[in-house]
Amino acid sequence: MLRIFIAAFVLLVSTAAHSGEVLDRMAATVNGHALLQSDVDDELRYEFFAAKRPLSEASSEDQKAALNRLVDQELLREQMHSKDFQPVADDEIAKAFETYKADYGATAWTAALTSYDETDADIRSHIETELNQLRLIDLRLRPTIQIDAQSIRDYYQQQLLPKLPPGQHLSLQEATPTIRELLIQQKMNEALESWLETLHSQAKIQHFIAGDQVK
């Protein structure tokens, strides 16, 4: 039975090669989950679409960065299986998609989709992934962040006041909620880097380039 399976697989590969069809290759595995080159290409197209950068500028470093983002995404996705995580609702995703589309520019939207070989469904899927990641990060990290009054006061005096336009006044009390949230986001970004390093160290990750495993 095994020999028959191997023979059939070889025949399939041979047929695809002769027909000019390119088989998708593996870019990496994360705890046994395969990330394909097509996944990397899709991530790269989306990043360039979002940044409005021409795909002709894409380099090998951009490819590696896209793969690294996919690895991080997979590590975070694994954390979403916990009982306390609730995925973002469809109406929230739809609202975020419409806002994204409007900000991008209605006139350029259709042309851009064609240029980057994307669809509304592709973009919506990426937005859903990002929103769920943000929810997970907020759920895991926000409770660990504490911002004291002195930190808020220092930011107000050293960062905010010097940048206010002449004649404009904003009291510390008025600015406190915004400053607190800004400092929380900064701390969460720092904590996220540490969390991802921990997830990487605990995971079994294999990268492949041009068919060769890279440790």
Steps between C-alpha positions, in 0.01 A plus 500: 500500500784740589679433170177569311457830687858608428467407134175695473660803666800491267266476203299797628813716543631396160168579332479842667858582404444405136177700485685811614317515836717624789446313825478713816807460718532502874645819647495400868330286760382620841430221744419277204278755324623566146545851363518491121675732257156604377421614856815711503414649160150582621631669815751699296235617253276613786781693670589677176131562429455658844813713459413585137846382395554353152567128508794559268686633805466169689835354602619178658510684833133590457429130437681402819318769699165373367589145602604618848166677538319180402694304761404754767139487381494122530647511851233750603227301326589200715437715809146575382383149587466592867147513644526866601562621144198604294559574128402836360138511383416512130343844524819642652702350216258640241518847657881493509510384139274784382708754694820358350351511151382860544839612634678331212296693247190376319626607158828314532361193680392288203809580298723421798331162556573408139856630514585301815295193399280539808124478561267653755491160672882489519522842663216424737674178605821688583304759697326222694839349586635836618193579712511161670870540569442844653221357717723216617790734577271735691349209695837356597713810555281793609432353848876486562559870425497762775545873429565722801406866538861616484552340158192679370617830646848460352357431154267796529779740594781362284321373189156657466535859621804586283309386190179696561439785252546853643193613689352150534447369851437144610492423870661193654159376606364530146803330349531217754270239332674541163847495653421194711379306196805606297736382774306175533537437127874569520538257790291240321724524191802434721322212675394354164860471386586311817193276469579413139859415596362261762259341252785458250720334760224254591401417142646266241563720197671398177574738215560387142660702220516363146418156636782498754437506872650798677551463875 
